[in-house]
Amino acid sequence: MMSRRSFIGAAAGLVSVAALSGRAQAASIPEAHYATSAQTQPPLSPSNGPEYHPVVTLNGWSLPWRMNEGVKEFHLVAEAVVREFAPGMKVHLWGYNGQSPGPTIEAVEGDKVRIFVTNTLPEPTSIHWHGILLPNGMDGVAGVTQPHIPPGKTFVYEFEMKTSGTFMYHTHSDEMVQMAMGLMGMIVVHPRDPEQHRVDRDFAFMLATYDVDPGTYVPKVVEMTNFNMWTFNNRVFPGIDPLVVRLNDRVRVRIANLSMTNHPIHLHGHHFVVTGTDGGWIPRSAQMPESTVDVPVGTIRAFELVANNPGDWALHCHKSHHTMNAMGHDLRTFIGVKQSPRIVEAITKLVPDYMPMGSSGMGEMASMHMPGPDNSLPMMTGKGQFGPIEMGGMFTLMKIRSGLARDDYKDPGPYEFPAGTVAHEVQGGSPETLRHNGVERTKSPTARPSGHGHHEHH
Ligand SMILES: [Cu+2]
């Protein structure tokens, strides 16, 4: 009990509905904890039941439970929430217990769980437990395995967490609308033996996408392909917290994809191995070294690395359009096109809000202060210690530092590079000087037939 209480006390933005825990213990439905902020909450160590090493949900939190005669009882409330995607932009979503995605549910292999689901949405819902092996009637497919949960009602699901691994939960009722509104969360089932698959830091987050017109607040739920907000746990850069890691820690990152497309997630400066999916753990003999892992739709990929290279390492989706925020303007490609004042004037007559930009790329936009509509973010933004970062969407940093405490997840600030280790300008490098000094661009020798082609024998 102590560790749960001190966690709740320490974690800003985490509150509990029940005024008296004694009253809640006596009630047949457990209290519903909820979170009021999108900040990453510290790991929630188990207050009872078997020991495990808890995960850290990026810009999220884990749901406390109560133990009732050997069964872990959780309470999810499906409700309308306001989720801040990044400072300056809030989106009206549907979620669970105050946020979207909902809180991570953590349990241990072999745990019996009872999950109460209260529906305060304006329409019926249900929850499917993706990847969990359970009896058919607990699978949450509304109309097929259970009646819909009507607005204002509470249903209960009860099953055993038979296998360890990374799973998720999401609505399985009016799915197109309810998934597009954010009704999803993660489930982490820890091995019974805490030493099995043991890591020092264990991160989890979901991939989701939304179509929110700049200046509006509600995602367009009929959208199928044309999304403009690419999120890690319903946050976009620069609103995504860094993954803070102690030098030489063994690190796991669990990524679940409930968007409409695949996301190749790339980590700089390290090689990792993919160790798990939503089907369980991958045998060592089948693990491949990678530096990018593609996370297909409706799946989970967990990868592990030894963080032996200190620094600020980019962790991002490799689809370059997914590391941008919504475009507030219709942009055409003008790279290499000289835009003289005369041409700009002529175009402006035809297109009054035309902005001359992009003739040498669009990086300059990151430092332009274009007035955007209310509740919108710059397309590319962020400021690093060397200049503008020119990113948005699915982008964050893994910050690897020596000298951190075991449980220190605080942002350590920008990396202090050892002297002489940063790429820098050299003197005499201008094209003119290079020519003057006889450093010419050398044509490589023309390729010749190798001599093995059969036409040689004619
Ligand atoms: Cu992507």
Boltz pocket constraint, residues with backbone or C-beta under 6 A from the ligand:
constraints:
  - pocket:
      binder: B
      contacts: [[A, 230], [A, 262], [A, 263], [A, 264], [A, 317], [A, 318], [A, 319], [A, 322], [A, 394]]
      max_distance: 6.0
